């Protein structure tokens, strides 16, 4: 147990996204819609 916790924590790298990835995710989030009706949940993609 001592060997596991005595190690120095590793540093994290910050991920960088390309502009194409950002625009794809933004377009997806604009077209995705969730509607609740009574006890039902409907998910749809607006094209």
C-alpha positions in Angstrom: 0.0 0.0 0.0 2.8 2.4 0.8 4.3 2.0 -2.6 1.1 3.0 -4.3 0.5 6.2 -2.4 4.1 7.3 -2.1 4.4 8.1 -5.8 4.3 11.6 -7.1 1.0 12.4 -8.8 1.2 12.7 -12.6 0.5 16.0 -14.2 -2.4 16.3 -16.5 -2.2 17.7 -20.1 -4.8 20.2 -21.2 -6.6 18.9 -24.3 -6.9 21.3 -27.2 -9.8 21.0 -29.6 -9.7 22.0 -33.3 -12.2 24.6 -34.5 -13.9 21.9 -36.6 -14.6 19.9 -33.5 -16.1 22.8 -31.7 -18.3 23.7 -34.6 -19.5 20.1 -34.9 -20.4 19.9 -31.2 -22.2 23.3 -31.3 -24.2 22.2 -34.3 -25.1 18.9 -32.6 -26.2 20.7 -29.4 -28.4 23.0 -31.4 -30.1 20.2 -33.3 -30.6 17.9 -30.2 -33.8 18.4 -28.3 -35.3 16.6 -25.3 -39.0 16.8 -24.5 -40.8 15.4 -21.4 -44.4 14.5 -21.5 -46.1 12.9 -18.4 -43.7 10.1 -17.5 -42.1 9.8 -21.0 -39.0 11.4 -22.3 -38.5 12.0 -26.0 -35.2 12.7 -27.7 -35.0 14.0 -31.2 -32.6 15.5 -33.7 -33.8 18.5 -35.7 -32.5 18.4 -39.2 
